[in-house]
Amino acid sequence: MQYQRPFSTFGQLVRWKAAGFDFVELLVPETDEIDLSQLRSALTDAGLFAILTARINLERNLASDSSEVRQSGRDYLNYCLDVADALNVTTVSGPLYGSPLVFAGQAPHPVPESRRQARVDWCVEGLKQVAETAAKAGIRLSVEPLNRFETDLLNTTRQGVELMKLVDMSNVGLTLDTFHMNMEDDDLGEAIRLAGPYLVHFQANENHRGYLGTGHIDWTDIVRALDSAAYWGTITLEPFRRTDERIGTPFAQWKPPLDDEQAQLAASCALIKNLIDLNGGRQ
């Protein structure tokens, strides 16, 4: 029997707080998708703060060949800043550069050197422009590298660090996601230490996007690397549900739970917090 969710969207915030979480990471709502003032009040009532993740697509792409699409990408990121301001959010994260592949139905293909450099230049220019507006509002942009199947622009932590050097703005940093890092980085701990000076947000995800402790990621090593990188920022969990493994059921998809996942989420949160405590706690 399918699990019937007895809690409203806002009611779920209270349950996440009870599971041990201090904040939530939310996709930036589209216009009129949700009442922002009600959401802000619900977050406050639940004792949570939020981080926003941008919804990038082919029409919101700082690295597009089309100047109109690049402008649309900048306009969208500025819209994200408006939403962040309305929700009292100080970090907007995600693949802010655009250039999506699989989820936008666009396959990777060879890129001539001249176009590669142009895409980098457009990305840097767009991020700088949006970052100037973000700085005035006290908001940070946090750019996330994705695996090779989801973008052809920024795949590794090393590339992310190089982009940060090109952008060179104090309110632009990196989001690292261990799901993507597991595919693209040679050594997760070393990658975290390399990114340390630029690290703004961290997503702790298993290699298969399940609940923490059910895959092969070495979380002790991850927490030690975060400590040695002097990272004391936000750590979030982003599991895709794996309760339905019938042939032909998409894994790479956000979907509602079939079962009450409170216990699994609480256990995942406790795993990270316990490792942090064992490693000396957070300053």
C-alpha positions as CSV (number, residue, x, y, z in Angstrom):
1,M,0.0,0.0,0.0
2,Q,1.3,3.4,-0.9
3,Y,2.4,5.6,2.0
4,Q,-0.1,8.5,2.4
5,R,1.8,11.6,3.6
6,P,-0.2,12.9,6.6
7,F,1.8,16.1,6.8
8,S,1.5,19.3,4.8
9,T,4.6,20.8,3.1
10,F,5.1,23.2,6.0
11,G,4.4,20.5,8.5
12,Q,7.3,18.5,7.1
13,L,9.6,21.3,8.3
14,V,8.8,20.4,11.9
15,R,9.5,16.8,11.3
16,W,12.9,17.6,9.7
17,K,13.7,19.7,12.8
18,A,12.7,16.7,15.0
19,A,15.0,14.4,13.0
20,G,18.0,16.6,14.0
21,F,18.3,19.0,11.1
22,D,19.2,22.7,11.6
23,F,18.3,23.9,8.1
24,V,16.7,22.9,4.8
25,E,17.9,23.2,1.2
26,L,15.1,24.3,-1.0
27,L,14.8,24.5,-4.8
28,V,14.1,28.1,-5.7
29,P,10.3,28.3,-6.1
30,E,9.0,29.4,-9.5
31,T,6.9,32.6,-9.6
32,D,3.6,32.0,-7.7
33,E,4.5,28.4,-6.9
34,I,4.4,29.0,-3.1
35,D,3.6,31.9,-0.8
36,L,7.1,33.2,0.2
37,S,5.9,35.0,3.3
38,Q,4.1,31.9,4.6
39,L,7.2,29.8,3.8
40,R,9.4,32.3,5.7
41,S,7.1,32.2,8.7
42,A,6.9,28.3,8.6
43,L,10.7,28.1,8.6
44,T,10.9,30.5,11.6
45,D,8.2,28.6,13.5
46,A,10.1,25.3,12.9
47,G,13.4,26.8,14.1
48,L,15.1,26.2,10.7
49,F,16.9,28.4,8.2
50,A,17.2,27.7,4.5
51,I,19.6,27.6,1.6
52,L,18.3,27.9,-1.9
53,T,19.3,25.8,-5.0
54,A,18.7,27.4,-8.4
55,R,16.7,25.5,-11.1
56,I,18.9,25.9,-14.2
57,N,17.7,24.8,-17.7
58,L,18.6,25.4,-21.3
59,E,16.9,28.8,-21.3
60,R,18.8,29.9,-18.2
61,N,22.3,29.4,-19.2
62,L,25.2,31.7,-18.6
63,A,27.4,29.6,-21.0
64,S,25.0,29.6,-23.9
65,D,26.0,30.7,-27.4
66,S,23.0,32.9,-27.5
67,S,23.3,36.3,-25.8
68,E,19.6,36.3,-25.2
69,V,19.8,33.0,-23.3
70,R,22.8,34.3,-21.3
71,Q,20.8,37.3,-20.3
72,S,17.9,35.0,-19.3
73,G,20.4,33.2,-17.1
74,R,21.5,36.4,-15.4
75,D,17.8,37.5,-15.1
76,Y,16.9,34.2,-13.5
77,L,19.8,34.3,-11.0
78,N,18.7,37.9,-10.1
79,Y,15.2,36.5,-9.5
80,C,16.8,33.9,-7.2
81,L,18.4,36.7,-5.2
82,D,14.9,38.3,-4.9
83,V,13.5,35.1,-3.5
84,A,16.5,34.7,-1.2
85,D,15.9,38.2,0.2
86,A,12.2,37.4,0.7
87,L,13.1,34.3,2.7
88,N,16.0,35.8,4.6
89,V,18.3,33.4,2.9
90,T,22.0,34.2,2.5
91,T,23.2,31.5,0.1
92,V,22.1,30.6,-3.4
93,S,23.7,27.4,-4.6
94,G,23.7,25.0,-7.5
95,P,25.1,24.7,-11.1
96,L,24.6,28.5,-11.5
97,Y,26.7,28.5,-14.7
98,G,23.9,26.6,-16.6
99,S,24.9,24.2,-19.4
100,P,22.8,21.3,-18.3
101,L,22.9,17.9,-20.2
102,V,21.0,14.8,-19.2
103,F,18.1,16.5,-17.4
104,A,17.7,19.0,-20.2
105,G,17.8,16.4,-22.9
106,Q,21.1,17.6,-24.3
107,A,23.9,15.2,-25.1
108,P,27.6,16.1,-24.6
109,H,29.7,16.7,-27.8
110,P,33.2,17.9,-28.6
111,V,33.8,21.6,-28.0
112,P,36.3,23.5,-30.1
113,E,38.9,25.4,-28.1
114,S,37.7,28.8,-29.1
115,R,34.1,28.0,-28.0
116,R,35.4,26.4,-24.8
117,Q,37.2,29.6,-23.9
118,A,34.2,31.7,-24.9
119,R,31.9,29.7,-22.6
120,V,34.3,30.1,-19.7
121,D,34.5,33.9,-20.3
122,W,30.7,34.2,-20.6
123,C,30.2,32.2,-17.3
124,V,32.8,34.3,-15.5
125,E,31.2,37.5,-16.8
126,G,27.7,36.4,-15.8
127,L,28.7,35.3,-12.3
128,K,30.5,38.5,-11.7
129,Q,27.5,40.6,-12.7
130,V,25.1,38.7,-10.5
131,A,27.6,38.6,-7.6
132,E,27.8,42.4,-7.6
133,T,24.0,42.5,-7.0
134,A,24.2,39.7,-4.5
135,A,26.9,41.4,-2.5
136,K,24.7,44.4,-1.9
137,A,22.0,42.1,-0.4
138,G,24.5,40.2,1.7
139,I,24.0,37.0,-0.3
140,R,26.6,34.5,-1.4
141,L,26.6,32.5,-4.7
142,S,27.8,28.9,-4.3
143,V,28.7,27.2,-7.6
144,E,28.4,23.4,-7.8
145,P,30.4,21.1,-10.2
146,L,28.3,18.3,-11.5
147,N,29.3,14.9,-13.0
148,R,30.0,14.6,-16.7
149,F,26.5,13.3,-17.5
150,E,24.8,16.4,-16.1
151,T,27.0,19.2,-17.5
152,D,30.0,19.6,-19.8
153,L,31.3,22.8,-18.2
154,L,32.3,22.2,-14.6
155,N,32.9,18.6,-13.5
156,T,35.7,18.4,-11.0
157,T,36.7,20.2,-7.8
158,R,39.9,21.3,-9.5
159,Q,37.9,23.0,-12.3
160,G,35.7,24.6,-9.7
161,V,38.7,26.1,-7.9
162,E,40.0,27.4,-11.2
163,L,36.7,29.1,-11.9
164,M,36.8,30.7,-8.4
165,K,40.2,32.2,-9.2
166,L,38.8,33.6,-12.5
167,V,35.7,35.1,-10.8
168,D,37.7,36.3,-7.8
169,M,34.8,37.7,-5.8
170,S,34.6,37.2,-2.0
171,N,30.8,36.3,-2.1
172,V,31.2,33.6,-4.8
173,G,32.3,30.2,-3.6
174,L,31.9,26.4,-4.2
175,T,29.3,23.8,-3.3
176,L,30.8,20.3,-3.3
177,D,28.6,17.2,-3.6
178,T,30.1,13.8,-2.8
179,F,27.8,12.1,-5.2
180,H,29.4,14.0,-8.1
181,M,32.8,14.0,-6.5
182,N,32.7,10.2,-6.2
183,M,32.6,10.0,-10.1
184,E,35.0,12.8,-11.0
185,D,37.6,13.5,-8.3
186,D,40.7,11.3,-7.8
187,D,40.6,11.6,-4.0
188,L,37.6,13.1,-2.2
189,G,39.6,14.1,0.9
190,E,42.2,15.9,-1.2
191,A,39.6,17.6,-3.3
192,I,37.9,18.9,-0.2
193,R,41.2,20.3,1.2
194,L,41.9,21.9,-2.2
195,A,38.5,23.6,-2.2
196,G,38.8,24.7,1.4
197,P,39.4,28.4,0.9
198,Y,36.4,28.6,-1.5
199,L,34.0,26.2,0.1
200,V,30.6,27.7,1.0
201,H,28.3,24.7,1.1
202,F,28.7,20.9,1.3
203,Q,26.3,18.2,0.2
204,A,26.9,14.8,1.9
205,N,25.5,12.2,-0.5
206,E,26.1,8.5,-0.9
207,N,27.6,7.2,-4.1
208,H,24.2,5.9,-5.1
209,R,22.2,8.8,-3.7
210,G,20.7,6.7,-1.0
211,Y,20.7,7.3,2.8
212,L,24.0,7.9,4.4
213,G,25.8,4.7,5.5
214,T,24.2,2.6,2.8
215,G,26.8,3.1,0.2
216,H,30.6,3.1,0.0
217,I,31.5,6.7,0.8
218,D,34.1,6.9,3.6
219,W,32.3,9.4,5.9
220,T,35.1,9.4,8.5
221,D,37.6,10.5,5.8
222,I,35.1,13.1,4.6
223,V,34.6,14.7,8.0
224,R,38.4,14.6,8.7
225,A,39.0,16.4,5.4
226,L,36.3,19.0,6.1
227,D,38.0,19.6,9.5
228,S,41.5,19.9,8.0
229,A,40.1,22.3,5.4
230,A,38.8,24.5,8.3
231,Y,35.2,24.2,6.9
232,W,32.5,25.0,9.5
233,G,29.7,25.8,7.1
234,T,26.5,24.0,6.2
235,I,26.3,20.3,5.4
236,T,23.1,19.0,3.8
237,L,21.7,15.6,2.8
238,E,20.2,15.1,-0.7
239,P,19.0,11.5,-1.0
240,F,17.0,10.2,-3.9
241,R,14.5,7.6,-2.8
242,R,15.6,4.0,-3.5
243,T,12.6,2.1,-2.1
244,D,11.2,1.2,-5.6
245,E,13.8,-0.8,-7.6
246,R,11.6,-2.3,-10.2
247,I,13.1,-2.5,-13.7
248,G,12.3,0.6,-15.6
249,T,11.8,2.9,-12.5
250,P,13.9,6.0,-12.9
251,F,16.5,6.6,-10.1
252,A,17.6,10.1,-11.3
253,Q,14.3,11.7,-10.3
254,W,12.9,13.6,-7.4
255,K,9.7,11.8,-6.2
256,P,7.6,11.7,-3.0
257,P,8.3,8.9,-0.5
258,L,6.5,5.6,-0.6
259,D,7.2,5.1,3.1
260,D,7.7,7.3,6.2
261,E,11.4,8.2,5.9
262,Q,11.8,9.9,9.2
263,A,13.9,7.2,10.8
264,Q,16.3,7.0,7.8
265,L,16.7,10.7,7.6
266,A,17.3,11.0,11.4
267,A,19.9,8.2,11.2
268,S,21.7,9.9,8.3
269,C,21.8,13.2,10.2
270,A,23.1,11.4,13.3
271,L,25.8,9.7,11.4
272,I,27.4,13.0,10.2
273,K,26.9,14.7,13.6
274,N,28.4,11.8,15.5
275,L,31.5,11.7,13.2
276,I,31.9,15.5,13.7
277,D,31.7,15.1,17.5
278,L,34.2,12.2,17.4
279,N,36.5,14.4,15.3
280,G,36.5,17.2,17.9
281,G,33.2,18.9,17.2
282,R,32.5,22.1,15.2
283,Q,33.9,25.5,16.2
